[in-house]
Amino acid sequence: MNRRNTLAALLASALLAAGGGAHAQAKLKVGVMLPFTGTYAALGTAIDNGFKLYVQEQGGKLGGREIEYVVVDDESDPAKATDNVNKLINRDKVDVVVGTVHSGVAMAMAKVARDSNTLLMVPNAGADAVTGPMCAQNIFRSSFSNWQPGFAMGKVAAERKHKTAVTITWKYAAGAESVGGFKEAFEKGGGKVLNDLTVPFPNVEFQALLTEIAALKPDIVYAFFAGGGAVKFVKDYAAAGLNKSIPLYGPGFLTDGTLEAQGDAAQGMLTTLHYADSLNTPRDDAFRLAYVKAYKMQPDVYAVQGYDAAQMLAIGLKAVKGDLGKRAEFAAAIEKATIDSPRGPFKISKAHNPVQDIYLRKVDGKQNKAVGVAIKALADPARGCRM
């Protein structure tokens, strides 16, 4: 009898050990929700490339768990966002969601993530509310808030003694928040915004507004566009001859990943962003070399943000030994860490947004070259965050 009990106990122990081992080796399902078609397609691809590059550098595993991807094209369509992210969580049973570019889509994703307590890593969308009123223990951003580069450029413009400006953007959250950041710093420095112009997203018919800018004769124009829209606006602005008399400023998205298509129209433009070409640091040089080797193209800010989203996920997973059930410990590890980014080391705020240097960049050939630091260690004010 005792012998049977001993055998039974040994068998039970063996089964438990096997079960534990199986759990430890379970794949981590990552839901990648990014735009792979439309205006922001190139941005989504760069983020995806950067994320996967970091995972490849870790041997395909983070926190001891092999990564399995479930990919969704969100088409930069807020109307489809809730259904898309719910399918990833409820149908595909992903452990973490990574996305996205469009701020309107990201807001829907953040709401679902909060309601379901699903881990969300935001590798681009700068919607201020994601790390403001929507902030949560399970939501992290590896990029920027829309306010950050806008505020930095407002400071630069005021320091350069410009007195008047006109702003122009798509009529959506990202544009409004970027312009808001610019105006806050520009007006604080003594500047005045004559008019805020908008076009519906993703409209790229700018001619009437360019005529209005010419009539207003501001000292500068601050523009927020990205992807295909940025290409069209910068080229149209130059074709109208405005770049010869009214300097065009903007956040770095205006010229990041777009210089090849913009050509001569972008030369000499100043932008502000948390990444730049020609940083010439060992960390960035190694990243750029690895990216070119993997994808046969130069990386941009979007690739860096994807790379750092994976790096932040890895920091949290390492701390909890791959167990995402330990959410408080996961969050605490990222909050305490210094992320060794190609952009330069940065910390994460209590609201889970990067506290980072914002570079002043100048377009030179096919590069956005760093010409200085507009603001050191700029933290988003995280207005409305109650975490």
C-alpha positions as CSV (number, residue, x, y, z in Angstrom):
1,M,0.0,0.0,0.0
2,N,2.8,2.4,1.0
3,R,4.6,1.5,-2.2
4,R,1.6,2.4,-4.3
5,N,1.1,5.7,-2.5
6,T,4.8,6.5,-3.0
7,L,4.5,5.7,-6.7
8,A,1.4,7.8,-7.0
9,A,3.0,10.7,-5.3
10,L,6.1,10.5,-7.6
11,L,3.8,10.3,-10.7
12,A,1.8,13.4,-9.5
13,S,5.1,15.3,-8.9
14,A,6.3,14.3,-12.4
15,L,3.0,15.5,-13.9
16,L,3.2,18.8,-12.1
17,A,6.8,19.4,-13.1
18,A,5.9,18.6,-16.7
19,G,2.9,21.0,-16.5
20,G,5.2,23.7,-15.1
21,G,7.8,23.2,-17.8
22,A,5.1,23.3,-20.5
23,H,3.8,26.6,-19.0
24,A,7.3,28.1,-18.9
25,Q,7.8,27.2,-22.6
26,A,4.4,28.5,-23.7
27,K,4.7,30.9,-26.6
28,L,3.9,34.6,-25.9
29,K,1.2,35.7,-28.4
30,V,1.8,39.2,-29.6
31,G,-1.0,40.9,-31.4
32,V,0.5,43.4,-33.9
33,M,-2.1,45.9,-34.9
34,L,-0.6,48.4,-37.3
35,P,-1.4,50.1,-40.7
36,F,0.1,48.1,-43.5
37,T,-2.0,49.8,-46.3
38,G,-2.9,53.5,-46.9
39,T,-1.3,56.7,-45.8
40,Y,0.6,55.2,-42.9
41,A,1.7,51.9,-44.5
42,A,5.4,52.7,-44.5
43,L,5.2,53.7,-40.8
44,G,3.5,50.5,-39.8
45,T,6.1,48.4,-41.7
46,A,9.0,50.2,-40.0
47,I,7.6,49.7,-36.5
48,D,6.9,46.0,-37.3
49,N,10.5,45.7,-38.6
50,G,12.0,47.4,-35.5
51,F,10.0,45.3,-33.0
52,K,11.0,42.0,-34.7
53,L,14.6,43.1,-35.1
54,Y,14.9,43.4,-31.3
55,V,13.2,40.0,-30.8
56,Q,15.6,38.4,-33.3
57,E,18.5,39.8,-31.5
58,Q,17.3,38.0,-28.3
59,G,17.1,34.7,-30.2
60,G,13.4,34.9,-30.8
61,K,12.5,34.9,-27.1
62,L,11.6,37.5,-24.5
63,G,11.5,36.6,-20.8
64,G,12.3,33.0,-21.8
65,R,9.2,32.8,-24.0
66,E,9.2,32.3,-27.7
67,I,7.2,35.0,-29.6
68,E,4.3,34.2,-31.9
69,Y,2.8,37.0,-33.9
70,V,-0.8,37.6,-34.8
71,V,-0.9,40.5,-37.3
72,V,-3.8,42.8,-38.2
73,D,-3.9,45.7,-40.7
74,D,-5.8,48.4,-38.8
75,E,-6.0,50.6,-42.0
76,S,-5.7,53.7,-39.8
77,D,-9.5,53.4,-39.5
78,P,-10.9,54.3,-36.0
79,A,-14.3,52.9,-37.0
80,K,-12.8,49.4,-37.2
81,A,-10.4,49.7,-34.2
82,T,-12.6,48.3,-31.4
83,D,-13.6,45.2,-33.4
84,N,-10.0,44.6,-34.5
85,V,-8.5,44.8,-31.0
86,N,-11.4,42.8,-29.5
87,K,-10.8,40.0,-32.0
88,L,-7.1,39.9,-31.1
89,I,-7.9,39.6,-27.4
90,N,-11.0,37.4,-27.4
91,R,-10.6,35.3,-30.6
92,D,-6.9,35.0,-31.0
93,K,-6.1,35.1,-27.2
94,V,-3.1,37.3,-27.5
95,D,-1.1,38.1,-24.3
96,V,0.0,41.6,-25.4
97,V,-1.1,44.0,-28.1
98,V,1.3,46.3,-30.0
99,G,0.0,49.3,-31.8
100,T,-0.6,51.7,-33.4
101,V,0.2,54.8,-35.6
102,H,-3.1,56.7,-35.9
103,S,-4.1,58.4,-32.6
104,G,-7.8,57.8,-33.1
105,V,-7.2,54.1,-33.5
106,A,-4.9,54.1,-30.5
107,M,-7.6,55.7,-28.3
108,A,-10.0,52.9,-29.1
109,M,-7.3,50.3,-28.4
110,A,-6.5,52.0,-25.1
111,K,-10.1,51.8,-24.0
112,V,-10.4,48.1,-24.7
113,A,-7.0,47.5,-23.1
114,R,-8.1,49.3,-19.9
115,D,-11.5,47.5,-19.8
116,S,-9.9,44.0,-20.4
117,N,-6.7,44.6,-18.5
118,T,-4.7,43.5,-21.6
119,L,-1.1,44.7,-21.8
120,L,-0.8,47.4,-24.5
121,M,2.5,48.7,-26.0
122,V,2.0,51.8,-28.1
123,P,5.0,52.2,-30.5
124,N,3.9,55.4,-32.2
125,A,0.4,57.1,-31.7
126,G,1.1,60.2,-29.6
127,A,-2.5,60.8,-28.4
128,D,-2.0,62.8,-25.2
129,A,-4.9,61.0,-23.5
130,V,-3.2,57.6,-23.8
131,T,-0.8,58.7,-21.0
132,G,-3.1,61.3,-19.7
133,P,-6.7,60.5,-18.7
134,M,-6.5,57.0,-20.2
135,C,-3.3,56.1,-18.3
136,A,-3.2,52.7,-16.7
137,Q,-0.8,50.2,-15.2
138,N,-1.1,48.0,-18.3
139,I,-0.5,50.7,-21.0
140,F,3.0,51.8,-22.0
141,R,4.3,54.0,-24.8
142,S,7.7,53.8,-26.4
143,S,7.4,56.8,-28.6
144,F,6.2,60.3,-27.6
145,S,3.1,62.3,-26.7
146,N,1.9,64.6,-29.5
147,W,2.6,67.5,-27.1
148,Q,6.3,66.8,-26.8
149,P,7.8,67.6,-30.3
150,G,5.2,70.4,-30.8
151,F,6.2,72.1,-27.5
152,A,9.9,71.7,-28.4
153,M,9.4,73.4,-31.8
154,G,7.3,76.2,-30.2
155,K,10.3,76.9,-27.9
156,V,12.7,76.9,-30.8
157,A,10.6,79.2,-32.9
158,A,10.2,81.7,-30.0
159,E,14.0,81.6,-29.3
160,R,14.6,82.4,-33.0
161,K,12.6,85.6,-32.5
162,H,9.7,84.7,-34.8
163,K,6.7,86.7,-33.8
164,T,3.8,85.3,-35.8
165,A,2.8,81.8,-37.0
166,V,0.1,79.9,-38.9
167,T,-0.5,76.3,-38.0
168,I,-1.9,73.6,-40.4
169,T,-2.7,70.0,-39.8
170,W,-5.3,67.3,-40.5
171,K,-8.4,67.7,-38.4
172,Y,-7.9,64.9,-35.9
173,A,-6.6,64.4,-32.4
174,A,-2.9,64.1,-33.3
175,G,-2.9,67.3,-35.2
176,A,-4.8,69.3,-32.6
177,E,-2.5,68.1,-29.8
178,S,0.7,68.7,-31.8
179,V,-0.5,72.2,-32.6
180,G,-1.5,72.7,-29.0
181,G,2.0,71.9,-27.8
182,F,3.5,74.3,-30.3
183,K,1.2,77.1,-29.4
184,E,1.8,76.6,-25.6
185,A,5.5,77.2,-26.0
186,F,5.4,79.7,-28.8
187,E,2.9,82.0,-27.0
188,K,4.8,81.6,-23.7
189,G,7.9,82.9,-25.6
190,G,6.0,85.9,-26.9
191,G,4.8,84.6,-30.2
192,K,1.2,84.9,-31.7
193,V,-0.6,82.3,-33.8
194,L,-2.6,84.1,-36.5
195,N,-4.7,81.2,-37.6
196,D,-5.1,77.4,-37.1
197,L,-5.9,75.8,-40.5
198,T,-7.1,72.2,-40.8
199,V,-8.1,69.7,-43.6
200,P,-10.1,66.4,-43.1
201,F,-7.9,63.3,-42.6
202,P,-6.5,62.0,-45.0
203,N,-7.3,64.8,-47.5
204,V,-4.2,66.1,-49.3
205,E,-5.8,69.0,-51.2
206,F,-3.9,72.0,-49.8
207,Q,-4.1,74.7,-52.5
208,A,-6.8,76.9,-50.9
209,L,-5.0,76.8,-47.5
210,L,-1.7,77.7,-49.1
211,T,-3.3,80.7,-50.7
212,E,-4.6,81.7,-47.3
213,I,-1.2,81.3,-45.7
214,A,0.3,83.6,-48.5
215,A,-2.3,86.2,-47.7
216,L,-1.7,86.1,-43.9
217,K,2.1,86.5,-44.3
218,P,3.2,84.9,-41.0
219,D,6.8,84.7,-40.0
220,I,6.6,80.9,-40.0
221,V,4.3,78.0,-40.6
222,Y,4.0,75.0,-38.2
223,A,2.7,71.9,-40.0
224,F,1.8,68.5,-38.7
225,F,1.5,65.8,-41.3
226,A,3.1,62.3,-41.7
227,G,3.5,59.6,-44.4
228,G,2.0,60.4,-47.8
229,G,0.3,63.5,-46.5
230,A,3.7,65.0,-45.4
231,V,5.2,64.3,-48.8
232,K,2.4,66.1,-50.6
233,F,2.3,69.1,-48.3
234,V,6.0,69.8,-48.3
235,K,6.1,69.5,-52.1
236,D,3.0,71.7,-52.6
237,Y,4.4,74.3,-50.1
238,A,7.6,74.5,-52.1
239,A,5.8,74.5,-55.5
240,A,3.8,77.5,-54.3
241,G,7.1,79.3,-53.5
242,L,6.2,79.8,-49.9
243,N,9.4,78.1,-48.6
244,K,11.4,81.0,-50.0
245,S,9.8,83.6,-47.7
246,I,8.0,81.8,-44.9
247,P,10.1,79.0,-43.2
248,L,8.2,75.7,-42.7
249,Y,8.6,74.1,-39.3
250,G,7.1,71.0,-37.8
251,P,7.6,67.9,-35.7
252,G,10.0,65.4,-37.2
253,F,7.2,63.3,-38.7
254,L,7.0,66.0,-41.5
255,T,10.3,64.7,-42.9
256,D,10.9,61.3,-41.3
257,G,10.7,58.4,-43.7
258,T,9.7,60.9,-46.4
259,L,12.8,62.6,-47.7
260,E,13.4,60.4,-50.7
261,A,9.9,61.4,-52.0
262,Q,10.1,65.0,-50.9
263,G,13.5,65.6,-52.7
264,D,14.6,69.2,-53.0
265,A,11.4,70.6,-51.5
266,A,12.5,69.6,-48.0
267,Q,16.1,70.8,-48.0
268,G,17.1,73.0,-45.1
269,M,13.8,72.4,-43.1
270,L,14.0,72.4,-39.3
271,T,12.1,69.9,-37.3
272,T,12.0,68.6,-33.7
273,L,11.9,65.0,-32.7
274,H,13.3,62.4,-30.2
275,Y,15.4,60.8,-32.9
276,A,17.7,62.1,-35.7
277,D,20.2,60.9,-38.3
278,S,23.9,61.3,-37.6
279,L,23.7,60.8,-33.8
280,N,26.9,58.9,-34.2
281,T,26.7,57.0,-30.9
282,P,27.9,53.4,-30.6
283,R,24.3,52.3,-29.7
284,D,22.7,54.0,-32.7
285,D,25.4,52.9,-35.1
286,A,25.0,49.3,-34.1
287,F,21.2,49.5,-34.4
288,R,21.4,51.1,-37.9
289,L,23.9,48.5,-39.1
290,A,21.7,45.7,-37.9
291,Y,18.5,47.2,-39.4
292,V,20.2,47.7,-42.8
293,K,21.5,44.2,-42.7
294,A,18.1,42.7,-41.9
295,Y,15.8,44.9,-44.1
296,K,18.1,46.4,-46.8
297,M,16.9,49.9,-45.9
298,Q,17.8,52.7,-43.5
299,P,15.8,52.9,-40.3
300,D,13.8,55.9,-39.1
301,V,12.1,57.0,-35.9
302,Y,9.3,54.5,-36.5
303,A,11.7,51.6,-36.6
304,V,13.4,52.9,-33.3
305,Q,10.0,53.1,-31.6
306,G,9.1,49.6,-32.6
307,Y,12.5,48.4,-31.4
308,D,12.1,50.1,-28.1
309,A,8.6,48.7,-27.6
310,A,10.1,45.2,-27.8
311,Q,12.9,46.3,-25.5
312,M,10.5,47.6,-22.9
313,L,8.4,44.4,-23.1
314,A,11.6,42.4,-22.6
315,I,12.5,44.4,-19.5
316,G,9.1,43.7,-17.9
317,L,9.1,40.0,-18.9
318,K,12.5,39.4,-17.6
319,A,11.5,40.8,-14.2
320,V,8.5,38.5,-13.9
321,K,10.3,35.5,-15.6
322,G,7.7,35.5,-18.4
323,D,4.7,35.5,-16.1
324,L,2.4,38.4,-17.3
325,G,0.1,37.7,-14.4
326,K,2.5,39.6,-12.2
327,R,1.3,42.9,-13.7
328,A,2.5,45.2,-10.8
329,E,6.0,43.7,-10.9
330,F,6.1,44.0,-14.7
331,A,5.1,47.7,-14.5
332,A,7.5,48.5,-11.7
333,A,10.5,47.0,-13.6
334,I,9.8,49.2,-16.7
335,E,9.3,52.3,-14.5
336,K,12.6,51.8,-12.8
337,A,14.6,51.0,-16.0
338,T,16.7,53.2,-18.2
339,I,15.9,52.1,-21.7
340,D,19.1,51.8,-23.8
341,S,17.6,53.2,-27.0
342,P,19.2,54.1,-30.3
343,R,17.7,57.6,-29.7
344,G,19.7,57.9,-26.5
345,P,18.9,56.5,-23.0
346,F,15.5,57.4,-21.6
347,K,13.3,56.8,-18.6
348,I,9.5,56.1,-18.4
349,S,7.3,58.5,-16.5
350,K,4.8,57.4,-13.9
351,A,2.2,57.8,-16.7
352,H,4.3,55.4,-18.8
353,N,5.4,57.9,-21.5
354,P,9.1,58.5,-22.4
355,V,11.0,61.3,-20.7
356,Q,13.5,62.1,-23.4
357,D,15.7,64.6,-25.2
358,I,14.0,66.3,-28.2
359,Y,16.5,67.0,-31.0
360,L,16.6,70.0,-33.3
361,R,17.1,68.6,-36.8
362,K,17.9,70.0,-40.2
363,V,17.2,68.3,-43.6
364,D,20.5,67.8,-45.4
365,G,20.3,65.6,-48.5
366,K,18.5,62.5,-47.5
367,Q,19.1,62.9,-43.7
368,N,17.4,64.7,-40.8
369,K,20.7,65.7,-39.2
370,A,20.9,66.5,-35.5
371,V,22.0,70.1,-35.1
372,G,21.4,70.4,-31.3
373,V,19.0,69.4,-28.5
374,A,15.9,71.6,-28.4
375,I,15.0,70.4,-24.9
376,K,16.7,67.9,-22.6
377,A,14.7,65.2,-20.8
378,L,11.3,66.6,-21.8
379,A,8.4,65.0,-19.8
380,D,4.8,65.2,-21.0
381,P,2.7,66.9,-18.4
382,A,0.3,63.8,-18.4
383,R,-2.7,66.1,-17.7
384,G,-5.6,64.1,-16.3
385,C,-3.6,60.9,-15.4
386,R,-4.8,59.6,-12.1
387,M,-2.5,56.5,-11.8
